[in-house]
Amino acid sequence: MDEHVWEVLGADPKYCLIMALAPIARIRPGGAFLGCFSHSLDISIAFHAELQVSFLAIEIAQGKGLDQLWLKGDSLSLPQVFKSHLLVPWRFQNRWINCLSYTK
């Protein structure tokens, strides 16, 4: 993927990160396609897949040193995950704690 895409990931309000269950695409508000990536999740529950992709995006942003990231998903529970550990399945607790420490 083009390095320019990673440089602007979440760093500029003119750009957004679109998150679906597996693919992640970068677009500009005008609709210009910048690039995308996908990751095999091997998960059959949509909410678990959305959590996994969210954690992956946060980890990538952290690795790139970015301090702003817009997560957009299909689940209304996604924002609540960062407020309560009760919504996070035990198999994701470790990644959740790591991502939570980065998002504070």
Buried (B, 14 or more C-beta within 10 A) or exposed (E): EEEEBBEBBBBEEEBBBBBBBBEBBBBEEEEEEBEBBEEEBEBEEEBBBBBBBBBBBBBBBBEBEBEEBEBEBEBEBBEEBBEEEEBBEEEBEEBBEBBBEEEE
